[in-house]
Amino acid sequence: MTTPDRAPVKVGLTTATALVVASMVGTGIFTSLGFQVQYLESPFALLALWAVGGGLALCGALAYGELGAALPRSGGEYHLISEIYHPSLGVIVGWITTTLGFAGPIALSAIAFGDYTTAVFSELSSTHLAAGLVVVCSAVHATSIRWGSRFQNVFTGLKVLLILVFIGAAVRANPSHTLAVLPSMEGVNEIVSPGFAVSLVFVSYAYAGWNGAIYIVGEIRNPQRTMPRALLLGTGLVTVLYLLLNVVFLYTVPAAEMAGEVEIGYLSGRVIFGEIGGQIMSLFIAVLQISSVSAMVFLGPRVTQAMGEDLPELRWLATTSSRGTPITSILFQATLALVFLYTSTFEQVLIYTGFTLTLSMILTVAGVFVLRWRRPELERPYTTWGYPVTLLLFLGANGWILVYVFIDKPVESLTGLAIVGGGALLYLGGRTVLPAPTVEEARS
């Protein structure tokens, strides 16, 4: 078994936080506001919407912090759910995470990189650029944890810097309208309206990735202390950036022009940077995708590695290099991502990805209650702040989202459940499951 002390190099707070930030900030923040203004008119309600989304993500991060500190092994929800509930459920969730949680989104972010780059350099191939980004990121993270950490930190830092530059440049913009963000009766009424709840679905997807550090607990220095801090710092930073970006969008583009539009970043960039704003924003968003792909390439293989350690039929996925990188899992994930990328069959898959991943997060957060009940004697270096209110807020909001998505997208939701069945078959095909390391073994 691979324990936290097996990896020759450990990542610190900076890299763990960078992985959370990079996993969260993608194209969603630059595209979803156009859908929200169709339901909400008040700038105050729109900003409150993103604040609520960040608050729910922080509630989830608090719960994951307790679980990761108490059960410090890499593997994310696969490991946690296996320990808290049953290995069969853990394998199902691990299957979902591997196929839909990482390989598909890696391909999507890579294609976004290619599309936005070729919007400026039209002579290049978007698909080949996307594939090249996947190959380069996979090669870097397969080389060593140290070089992978440096690569991740540099491009995440660049991502945050570019966002701050964009926000700062908006100060010099000359918009054609005024913006009022102070509370009003209209805004308060919209906060309790059905449109606010519907818009929260889009926001929750934009915040996806707040749990990034949980996948590499076994490779974090002093995980009981560092991992919860990385989750909270990363989620808090992204919440602030999202609020500032939405202020910029609302300040530079009238709501009527944004309604139903996807390219909100382009519309805002055109106001801020003039006629060349479209090209600047295309390159801006392309660069943002590099750290997103890198983060998912870093995190995803830790799930299949943990599954390989526990399932004899998948033992080959647990192979590590002399420098501690899960090299076969990295290659396996890269292959899946390239298949998605070149066949272009994953776009509909991403619709029902949200349903299945939300379901696994609900199970994991609810696991705080289950673990406290089943194993009260377990050492908990970190406990959830605001327990049980923060957990109930997260579970209630995401439970509602799950019901809404099922009602609105029944075919995609049922397809997601079919993939859950595929994970069950995977478990039944290898029922001789080796026991996962105990908490005492993981800490030794």
FENNOR-V776059 format. One record per residue. N is the residue number from 1. RES is the residue in one small letter. PHI is phi as a letter, one per 20 degrees, with the letter a starting at -180 (999 if undefined). OMEGA is omega in whole degrees, 0 to 359 (999 if undefined). BURIAL is # if it has 16 or more other ideal C-beta (glycine too) atoms within 10 Angstrom, else .. Layout:
BEGIN
N:RES:PHI:OMEGA:BURIAL ; N:RES:PHI:OMEGA:BURIAL
END
This chain:
BEGIN
1:m:999:175:. ; 2:t:e:178:# ; 3:t:d:181:# ; 4:p:g:184:# ; 5:d:e:182:. ; 6:r:f:183:. ; 7:a:f:181:# ; 8:p:f:182:. ; 9:v:c:179:. ; 10:k:d:176:# ; 11:v:e:181:# ; 12:g:d:183:. ; 13:l:f:182:# ; 14:t:f:181:# ; 15:t:f:180:# ; 16:a:f:178:# ; 17:t:f:179:# ; 18:a:f:179:# ; 19:l:f:178:# ; 20:v:f:181:# ; 21:v:f:183:# ; 22:a:f:179:# ; 23:s:f:185:# ; 24:m:e:188:# ; 25:v:e:178:# ; 26:g:c:180:# ; 27:t:e:186:# ; 28:g:g:182:# ; 29:i:f:182:# ; 30:f:e:186:# ; 31:t:c:193:# ; 32:s:e:184:# ; 33:l:f:180:# ; 34:g:f:177:# ; 35:f:f:184:# ; 36:q:f:181:# ; 37:v:f:174:# ; 38:q:f:181:. ; 39:y:d:186:# ; 40:l:c:180:# ; 41:e:d:184:. ; 42:s:f:174:# ; 43:p:g:178:# ; 44:f:f:180:# ; 45:a:f:180:# ; 46:l:f:178:# ; 47:l:f:177:# ; 48:a:f:179:# ; 49:l:g:180:# ; 50:w:f:175:# ; 51:a:f:178:. ; 52:v:f:178:# ; 53:g:g:177:# ; 54:g:f:178:# ; 55:g:f:178:# ; 56:l:f:177:# ; 57:a:f:177:# ; 58:l:f:177:# ; 59:c:f:177:# ; 60:g:f:180:# ; 61:a:f:178:# ; 62:l:f:180:# ; 63:a:f:179:# ; 64:y:f:178:# ; 65:g:f:179:# ; 66:e:f:183:# ; 67:l:f:180:# ; 68:g:f:179:# ; 69:a:f:181:# ; 70:a:e:182:# ; 71:l:c:190:# ; 72:p:f:174:# ; 73:r:b:178:# ; 74:s:f:179:# ; 75:g:p:175:# ; 76:g:m:184:# ; 77:e:f:178:# ; 78:y:g:181:# ; 79:h:f:184:# ; 80:l:f:182:# ; 81:i:f:176:# ; 82:s:f:182:# ; 83:e:f:187:# ; 84:i:e:185:# ; 85:y:d:183:# ; 86:h:a:180:. ; 87:p:g:181:# ; 88:s:f:179:# ; 89:l:f:177:# ; 90:g:f:179:# ; 91:v:f:178:# ; 92:i:f:180:# ; 93:v:f:177:# ; 94:g:f:177:# ; 95:w:f:179:# ; 96:i:f:182:# ; 97:t:f:182:# ; 98:t:f:186:# ; 99:t:e:186:# ; 100:l:d:185:# ; 101:g:e:184:# ; 102:f:c:186:# ; 103:a:f:179:# ; 104:g:f:178:# ; 105:p:f:175:# ; 106:i:f:179:# ; 107:a:f:180:# ; 108:l:f:179:# ; 109:s:f:179:# ; 110:a:f:178:# ; 111:i:f:175:# ; 112:a:f:177:# ; 113:f:g:180:# ; 114:g:f:182:# ; 115:d:f:181:# ; 116:y:f:178:# ; 117:t:f:181:# ; 118:t:f:173:# ; 119:a:f:178:# ; 120:v:d:181:. ; 121:f:d:189:. ; 122:s:f:182:. ; 123:e:f:181:. ; 124:l:e:179:. ; 125:s:e:181:. ; 126:s:f:183:# ; 127:t:f:180:# ; 128:h:f:175:. ; 129:l:f:179:# ; 130:a:f:179:# ; 131:a:f:179:# ; 132:g:f:179:. ; 133:l:f:178:# ; 134:v:f:181:# ; 135:v:f:181:. ; 136:v:f:180:. ; 137:c:f:179:# ; 138:s:f:180:# ; 139:a:f:180:. ; 140:v:f:183:# ; 141:h:f:175:# ; 142:a:f:183:# ; 143:t:f:179:# ; 144:s:a:178:# ; 145:i:f:181:# ; 146:r:f:181:. ; 147:w:f:177:# ; 148:g:f:179:# ; 149:s:f:180:# ; 150:r:f:178:. ; 151:f:g:181:# ; 152:q:f:182:# ; 153:n:f:181:# ; 154:v:f:185:. ; 155:f:f:173:# ; 156:t:f:175:# ; 157:g:f:178:. ; 158:l:f:178:. ; 159:k:f:181:# ; 160:v:f:180:# ; 161:l:f:180:. ; 162:l:f:178:. ; 163:i:f:179:# ; 164:l:f:177:. ; 165:v:f:179:. ; 166:f:f:179:# ; 167:i:f:180:. ; 168:g:f:181:. ; 169:a:f:181:. ; 170:a:f:180:# ; 171:v:f:183:. ; 172:r:e:181:. ; 173:a:f:179:# ; 174:n:c:184:. ; 175:p:f:183:. ; 176:s:e:182:. ; 177:h:b:176:. ; 178:t:d:183:. ; 179:l:c:177:. ; 180:a:d:183:. ; 181:v:d:181:# ; 182:l:f:181:. ; 183:p:g:176:. ; 184:s:b:179:. ; 185:m:f:178:. ; 186:e:f:180:. ; 187:g:f:179:# ; 188:v:f:179:. ; 189:n:f:180:. ; 190:e:f:180:# ; 191:i:f:181:# ; 192:v:d:182:. ; 193:s:e:175:. ; 194:p:g:180:. ; 195:g:f:178:# ; 196:f:f:181:# ; 197:a:f:179:# ; 198:v:f:180:# ; 199:s:f:180:# ; 200:l:f:177:# ; 201:v:f:179:# ; 202:f:f:182:# ; 203:v:f:182:# ; 204:s:f:178:# ; 205:y:f:179:# ; 206:a:f:179:# ; 207:y:e:181:# ; 208:a:g:181:# ; 209:g:o:181:# ; 210:w:f:181:# ; 211:n:e:188:# ; 212:g:g:186:# ; 213:a:f:183:# ; 214:i:f:184:# ; 215:y:f:183:# ; 216:i:c:181:# ; 217:v:g:183:# ; 218:g:f:181:# ; 219:e:d:178:# ; 220:i:d:175:# ; 221:r:f:180:. ; 222:n:l:189:. ; 223:p:f:182:# ; 224:q:f:180:# ; 225:r:d:188:. ; 226:t:f:186:# ; 227:m:f:177:# ; 228:p:f:180:# ; 229:r:f:179:# ; 230:a:f:179:# ; 231:l:f:184:# ; 232:l:f:179:# ; 233:l:f:181:# ; 234:g:f:180:# ; 235:t:f:179:# ; 236:g:f:180:# ; 237:l:f:181:# ; 238:v:f:178:# ; 239:t:g:178:# ; 240:v:f:180:. ; 241:l:f:180:# ; 242:y:f:179:# ; 243:l:f:179:# ; 244:l:f:179:# ; 245:l:f:180:# ; 246:n:f:173:# ; 247:v:f:179:# ; 248:v:f:181:# ; 249:f:f:181:# ; 250:l:f:180:# ; 251:y:f:187:# ; 252:t:e:185:# ; 253:v:c:176:# ; 254:p:f:183:. ; 255:a:g:181:# ; 256:a:f:179:. ; 257:e:f:181:# ; 258:m:e:187:# ; 259:a:g:178:. ; 260:g:m:181:. ; 261:e:e:178:. ; 262:v:e:186:. ; 263:e:e:179:# ; 264:i:f:179:# ; 265:g:f:178:# ; 266:y:f:180:# ; 267:l:f:180:# ; 268:s:f:180:# ; 269:g:f:179:# ; 270:r:f:177:# ; 271:v:f:185:# ; 272:i:f:188:# ; 273:f:d:179:# ; 274:g:n:186:. ; 275:e:f:180:. ; 276:i:e:183:. ; 277:g:g:180:# ; 278:g:f:179:# ; 279:q:f:179:# ; 280:i:f:181:# ; 281:m:f:178:# ; 282:s:f:178:# ; 283:l:f:179:# ; 284:f:g:181:# ; 285:i:f:177:# ; 286:a:f:180:# ; 287:v:f:180:# ; 288:l:f:184:# ; 289:q:f:183:# ; 290:i:f:181:# ; 291:s:f:178:# ; 292:s:f:178:# ; 293:v:f:180:# ; 294:s:g:182:# ; 295:a:f:181:# ; 296:m:f:175:# ; 297:v:f:178:# ; 298:f:f:191:# ; 299:l:e:188:# ; 300:g:g:183:# ; 301:p:f:179:# ; 302:r:f:176:# ; 303:v:f:180:# ; 304:t:f:176:# ; 305:q:f:179:# ; 306:a:f:177:# ; 307:m:f:178:# ; 308:g:f:178:# ; 309:e:f:185:# ; 310:d:e:183:# ; 311:l:d:181:# ; 312:p:g:181:. ; 313:e:f:180:. ; 314:l:d:185:# ; 315:r:g:181:. ; 316:w:f:179:. ; 317:l:f:181:# ; 318:a:e:182:# ; 319:t:f:179:. ; 320:t:d:177:# ; 321:s:f:179:. ; 322:s:f:180:. ; 323:r:e:173:# ; 324:g:n:180:# ; 325:t:e:178:# ; 326:p:f:194:# ; 327:i:f:181:# ; 328:t:f:177:# ; 329:s:f:177:# ; 330:i:f:179:# ; 331:l:f:179:# ; 332:f:f:180:# ; 333:q:f:179:# ; 334:a:f:179:# ; 335:t:f:178:. ; 336:l:g:181:# ; 337:a:f:180:# ; 338:l:f:176:# ; 339:v:f:177:. ; 340:f:g:186:# ; 341:l:f:185:# ; 342:y:e:178:. ; 343:t:e:180:. ; 344:s:l:179:. ; 345:t:e:188:. ; 346:f:e:187:# ; 347:e:f:177:. ; 348:q:f:179:. ; 349:v:g:183:# ; 350:l:f:177:# ; 351:i:f:181:. ; 352:y:e:172:# ; 353:t:g:182:# ; 354:g:g:181:# ; 355:f:f:184:# ; 356:t:f:180:# ; 357:l:f:176:# ; 358:t:f:178:# ; 359:l:f:180:# ; 360:s:f:178:# ; 361:m:f:177:# ; 362:i:f:178:# ; 363:l:f:183:# ; 364:t:f:181:# ; 365:v:f:176:# ; 366:a:f:179:# ; 367:g:f:176:# ; 368:v:f:177:# ; 369:f:f:183:# ; 370:v:f:183:. ; 371:l:f:178:# ; 372:r:f:181:# ; 373:w:f:185:. ; 374:r:e:184:. ; 375:r:c:182:. ; 376:p:f:182:. ; 377:e:e:184:. ; 378:l:f:178:. ; 379:e:f:181:. ; 380:r:c:180:# ; 381:p:f:180:# ; 382:y:c:178:# ; 383:t:d:185:. ; 384:t:f:176:# ; 385:w:f:178:. ; 386:g:m:179:. ; 387:y:g:1:. ; 388:p:e:187:. ; 389:v:f:182:. ; 390:t:f:179:# ; 391:l:f:181:# ; 392:l:f:176:. ; 393:l:f:180:# ; 394:f:f:183:# ; 395:l:f:181:# ; 396:g:f:182:. ; 397:a:f:182:# ; 398:n:f:173:# ; 399:g:f:177:. ; 400:w:f:179:. ; 401:i:g:180:# ; 402:l:f:179:# ; 403:v:f:181:. ; 404:y:f:181:. ; 405:v:f:180:# ; 406:f:f:180:# ; 407:i:f:185:. ; 408:d:f:183:. ; 409:k:c:185:# ; 410:p:f:182:. ; 411:v:f:180:. ; 412:e:f:179:# ; 413:s:f:179:# ; 414:l:f:175:. ; 415:t:f:176:# ; 416:g:f:177:# ; 417:l:f:177:. ; 418:a:f:177:. ; 419:i:f:173:# ; 420:v:g:177:# ; 421:g:f:176:. ; 422:g:f:176:. ; 423:g:f:177:# ; 424:a:f:178:. ; 425:l:f:177:. ; 426:l:f:180:# ; 427:y:f:181:# ; 428:l:f:178:. ; 429:g:f:178:. ; 430:g:b:187:. ; 431:r:f:176:. ; 432:t:f:186:. ; 433:v:e:175:# ; 434:l:f:180:. ; 435:p:f:175:. ; 436:a:f:180:# ; 437:p:f:177:# ; 438:t:f:179:. ; 439:v:f:180:# ; 440:e:f:178:. ; 441:e:f:181:. ; 442:a:f:184:# ; 443:r:e:183:. ; 444:s:e:999:.
END
